[in-house]
Amino acid sequence: MIKVSVMYPNTPGARFDHDYYRDTHLPLLKARMGDACLYYTIDKAICGRTPDEPAPYIAMCHIFSESLETFQAGIAPHAEEIVADIANYTDLTPARQISEVVVGH
C-alpha cells in the first residue's frame, strides 16, 4: 500500500479554505479516482512542537492506494481538473510525498 501526502506550508497571510478542502476538493478527488483511492484523511493544523509554536503545515491530506501504479492510473485522467481546483481553496503551492506504508492501522 502507498500513501500520497499533500502538505500545505503554513505561510503567514496565505489563504486556505478548510471547509472547501474537506467538503469539495477531496470528495472530487475521490469521485474521480474511484477505487484507486482506497480512502483519504485530512489533517488541520493545531500547533507545532509546543502550543505556542505555529505548525509547519496549515493542512495535509493523505491518499491511500494499493500501489503507485494504481494511484497513477486513477489520477492521471483527472489530474488537470484536480490541480485546477486548488485555486478554489488556496494560494499555496503544496509539497507532495509518496511513501510505502510499512505499518498501518
C-alpha positions as MATLAB code, in Angstrom:
seq = 'MIKVSVMYPNTPGARFDHDYYRDTHLPLLKARMGDACLYYTIDKAICGRTPDEPAPYIAMCHIFSESLETFQAGIAPHAEEIVADIANYTDLTPARQISEVVVGH';
ca = [
       0.000    0.000    0.000;
       1.161    3.542   -0.658;
       0.274    6.896    0.832;
       0.380   10.132   -1.123;
       0.837   13.047    1.276;
      -0.019   16.563    0.126;
       1.168   19.232    2.580;
       0.402   22.953    2.526;
       3.055   25.152    4.194;
       1.803   27.388    6.977;
       2.736   30.694    5.363;
       1.622   33.917    7.087;
      -1.063   35.703    5.074;
      -1.784   32.727    2.844;
      -5.370   31.779    2.009;
      -6.635   28.278    2.833;
     -10.348   27.383    2.924;
     -10.543   24.273    5.126;
     -14.285   23.826    4.515;
     -13.875   23.791    0.730;
     -10.931   21.394    1.031;
     -12.953   18.997    3.202;
     -16.369   19.337    1.544;
     -15.487   19.790   -2.134;
     -11.867   19.213   -3.169;
     -11.146   15.852   -1.553;
     -14.594   14.414   -2.400;
     -13.930   15.489   -6.017;
     -10.596   13.665   -5.987;
     -12.191   10.512   -4.514;
     -15.066   10.608   -7.023;
     -12.674   10.902   -9.963;
     -10.213    8.274   -8.714;
     -12.869    5.771   -7.648;
     -11.428    2.572   -6.187;
      -7.869    3.713   -6.986;
      -8.276    5.867   -3.848;
      -8.998    3.403   -1.056;
      -9.574    6.272    1.367;
      -8.085    9.592    2.401;
      -7.517   11.523    5.603;
      -7.311   15.272    6.170;
      -5.222   16.976    8.852;
      -5.932   20.539   10.020;
      -3.020   22.075   11.921;
      -3.289   22.987   15.576;
       0.288   23.868   16.559;
       3.919   22.916   16.179;
       6.154   21.286   18.784;
       4.668   23.464   21.527;
       1.223   25.048   21.877;
       2.764   28.470   21.136;
       4.668   27.402   18.012;
       2.924   27.527   14.627;
       2.593   24.229   12.789;
       4.856   23.848    9.746;
       1.859   22.912    7.575;
      -1.608   24.508    7.716;
      -3.221   21.359    6.290;
      -2.354   17.947    4.886;
      -4.151   15.148    3.159;
      -3.076   11.545    2.817;
      -4.442    9.472   -0.049;
      -4.138    5.701    0.249;
      -3.879    3.405   -2.761;
      -2.919   -0.226   -3.356;
       0.185    0.684   -5.379;
       1.934    3.536   -7.124;
       0.725    2.179  -10.463;
      -2.882    2.052   -9.253;
      -2.650    5.617   -7.939;
      -1.117    6.929  -11.155;
      -3.723    5.185  -13.319;
      -6.522    6.601  -11.145;
      -5.299   10.195  -11.014;
      -3.777   10.681  -14.482;
      -7.031   11.134  -16.444;
      -8.236   13.733  -13.917;
      -5.006   15.458  -12.842;
      -5.672   18.642  -14.799;
      -9.133   19.087  -13.238;
      -7.899   18.305   -9.723;
      -4.907   20.651   -9.967;
      -7.089   23.434  -11.421;
      -9.385   23.162   -8.377;
      -6.536   24.062   -5.984;
      -7.050   27.780   -6.730;
     -10.574   27.496   -5.283;
      -9.280   26.888   -1.753;
      -5.690   28.169   -1.501;
      -2.944   30.308   -2.956;
      -0.275   27.969   -1.546;
       1.848   25.516   -3.521;
       1.637   22.118   -1.841;
       4.554   19.797   -1.173;
       3.966   16.159   -2.130;
       5.466   12.902   -0.987;
       4.677    9.308   -1.919;
       5.517    6.713    0.707;
       5.207    2.992    1.150;
       3.007    2.218    4.154;
       5.120   -0.069    6.301;
       2.793   -0.254    9.329;
      -0.903    0.606    9.016;
      -3.908    0.692   11.262;
];
